Amino acid sequence: MDNGFYISYKIDDRSYVSFVKREIHNLVVGNGFSAFKSGEIDIVVSELTSNLIKYAGSGELLYRISNDDNGIFFEIFCIDGGKGINNINRMMQDGQSSSNTLGQGLGAINRLSDVFQVYTLVNWGTVQYSKIYQTPQATGVSSRQKNYDIGTLQVCAPGEQVCGDGYFVKKTDTGLHFFVGDGLGHGIKANEAVGEALQLFRESKEQDPVALLRQMHEYVKKTRGLVATVAFLDLTRKHWQICGIGNISTRIYNGLEVKNYTAYNGIIGHNIPRTINASVIPFDQNQTIVMMSDGIRTRWNLSDLPSLLKYTPSVIAASIYKDNARGNDDMTVLVGKVNFGI
């Protein structure tokens, strides 16, 4: 999985909805979605924004065009801090409504989406997530068949057109390699620094996170520098190796039991410690890794969000972002679920 930040719009007035709907329509048409598919996306966006204004009053839309093994897709989050939905299963049925409408909103979004999930808590709010592939046949490959599923949510610092954060996940014969980096500051120079690091991470054959970070340190010396963490799930030895320099937060969950990784102080490309060692964490089936840049506050606990780990990594990432986005820097949350047999 490669980079791809989300466009973010705060919605607090109905008059702004038509502008956002037009922006999204132009984006999907410009990226080759058919008139039929674009029309379906128009309906999804219309229902999401209508429900947002009607029930929560305000919230945030996050959307992007990206691709995976199944093809090109459009995905969108609708996040609010409203009253939540009391009975989500009932509200997914056509004809059910808590206002004087036909009650077809959530059911229509569900039918038109290749993936649709809603996470909601009373008096916490709601995260709605829709993913729509460009072509119908694109949904033939299941993430379960790959034994892992990755979800990311990345948003640029306010006013920036490029993101100074970067992430990448690659699979090799020996396991899975995760990278999250944050170029110093934000904007073009930060983007250049993390871009250099991403290029090395993609191309390097190095398995050891410590050796890889040392390679990266030399490779990016002409840039502004960055902080980064590399996590390697070694399926041969059945353990994680994690090493980081700077303030990228990393957690590994076995259910609600969590192991936190603390990175070393320093700046890759400028100054790193002479002695660096990777932390080794045993691998267990059905673990979840969460990696975040410092645009996300770290004082949160998944036990405050009941059953969230049952949802897709994308919904988990968005729920963490909802309550913990600082809003003044580049922001990245990467969530990976792994269920390789051991």
Helices and strands as residue ranges (DSSP letters): E 7-11, G 14-16, H 17-30, H 35-51, I 52-56, E 59-68, E 71-80, H 88-91, H 105-112, E 115-121, E 125-133, G 136-140, H 143-146, E 148-155, E 165-171, E 175-183, H 188-203, H 209-219, E 226-234, E 239-245, E 249-254, E 257-261, E 279-282, E 287-292, G 302-304, G 308-310, H 313-324, E 331-338
